[in-house]
Amino acid sequence: MSQPKQPIIQNRKERTRVFLALGITLAFLIVGIWYTFHSFSDSFHTRSFRYFFKEFGSYARIGFFIVLAHYVLMFILRKRYVDGIGQIKQLVISLSRIARQLHVPVAIIAIGIVLIHAIGALLYGFTFDFTNTTGLLSLLVLLPLAISGIFRYKKMDRKWHWGLGLGFAVLFMAHSFL
């Protein structure tokens, strides 16, 4: 008698959040790509199109800050920076729990928004300048980062997710702010 196959994500609530985020991301991708080609098909090299796809990058940036908050809060707790400060420590613990619950769903949605941003940037025209190059490198690191995140559920990633996440954070910050 064979054992029933276990899902990759064991926690039912988390699995529900992930599937909901995948549905929202798919809807964003379909609507965003449709709108891009429907509204700007003859004018990809205009100022209005440039602001349109850059706005998606700004939305994704907010999402990635929420995703990165999980690591920042865990770092604060592991280094014991808030030990001895009872109320602040409890606040950091509560925020860490919320950030952990939002980490994967927000990351999935942000990746979808980044894909719309990247498609818009490529349609606008790619030049080898600092911003475009760091954006392309960020995207190239983001894809294996997402795959290694799946392996985190099976504890098979061998710290790839952490290393790729750190590399992505550096490239993402350079792309966004420099």
N, C-alpha and C positions, 0 to 999 in steps of 0.2 A: 504494500500500500504506500503510495507516494504522498509526500507532504504537500499541502497547498502552497503555491508560490507566494512568497512574501512580497509586498510592494516595496519599491525603493525607499519611499518615505514612510516610515513606520507610524509616526504620529498622525492620526486621522485629521486633527484640526489643521496641522501644518500642511498636510497633503491637500486639504480643501483650499487653504489660502494660496498654495502654489498653483493649483488648477484654475482658480479664479483669476490669479495674476496672468497666467498664460492666456486665458480668454480675453482679458482686458488688453493685453499686449497684441494679440492677433487682431482685435478690433481696431486698435490704434494704427497698426501697420496697414491694414486694408484701407481704412478711411484716410490716413495720412498720405499713402502713396496714390490713392485715387484722386484725392484733392490736389496733390502736387501736379499730376499729369492733366487733370481736368482744368484747373485754374491757370496754370502757368505753361502749358505745353508749347506756346509760341514765344515765350519770353523768359527763358531760364537765365538770361544774362542781364536781368534788371535789378535795380536797387530793392524793389518791393519783394522779389523772390529771395534775394540775399537775406533780408530781415526776416522773412518767413522761415527759412530753414535754420537761421541762427537762433531763432526763438526756441526751436525744438532742442537745441544744444543747451540753452538756459534751463529748460524744464528738466532735462536729463541731469544737469549739474545738481539741481536741488535733490533729485532722487539719489544720486551717488553720495551726496553729503549725509543723507539719512542712512545709507548703507555703510558708509565709513564710520558713522557714529557708534556702531556696534563695537568696532575695534578700539576706538578711542576710549569708550567707557570701560571696556574689559581691561585695557592697559592701565587706566586709573585705578581700577579695583585690584589688579594683580600687583601693582607697585605699591599698594597701600597708601596712596596719597591722601585718602580721606578717612583713614583710621583715626579714631579719637574724636571725630567730628560727627556725632551720632545722626543728626537730622540730615546733614548733607550726604553722608554715606548711604542712608536709606533712600534718599532721592536718587543718587547715582545707581543704586541697585535697581530701583523701580524703572528708571530710564533705560538701564541695560536690558531688562526683561522686555520692554517694549521694543527697543532697537533690535533685539534678537528675533522677535516675532515678525518684525517688518523687513528684516535683512534680505531674505530671499524674494518675497513678493515684490518689494520695491525695486530690487536689482533686476528682476525679470522685466518689469514695466520700463525701467530706465534703459535697459538694453534695446527694447523695441523703439523707444523714442530716439536713442542714439542711431539706430539703423535708418530711421527717417531722416535724421540730421545728416548722416553720412551720404545717403542717396542724394539729398538736396545739394550738398557740397560738391559731389562729383558732377551733378548736372550743371551746376553753376560754372564749374571749370576748376580743375586742380592745377595749382602751381606749386613748385617746390620751394615754398617759404617755410618759416619756422612753424607757424600756426597749422598749416595744412599737414606738414610732415609729422608733427607731434600728434595731431588728430588721427592720422592714418596709423601711426605706431600704436596709439592708444586702442584703436579698434582692433588691430592685429593681436594685441595682448588680451583684450576683452573677450574674444571668442574662446581661446583655451581656458581663460579664467572661468567662464560660465560652465564649460565642460568639466573642469576640475571641481567645481561646486557640486555637480551631480555626484561625483565620486566621494565627496565628503560624507554623503549619507551612508555610504557603505564602508567608510573609514579606509578608503583605498587611495587617497590622494597623495600621501607621503609629503605633506606640507607644500605641495605645488600650489594649492589655492592661496595660501598665505603669501608665498613668494610672488606669484603672478598678481595678486591683489596689491601688494606693495609697489610692484613695477607699474601697474596700471594707475595707481594713485599718483605717482610721481609724474607720469606722462600726462595724465588727465589734468593735473594742476598746472603743468607747464602749458598745455594746450589752452586751458581756460583763462589763465591769468597773465601769461607773459606775451 
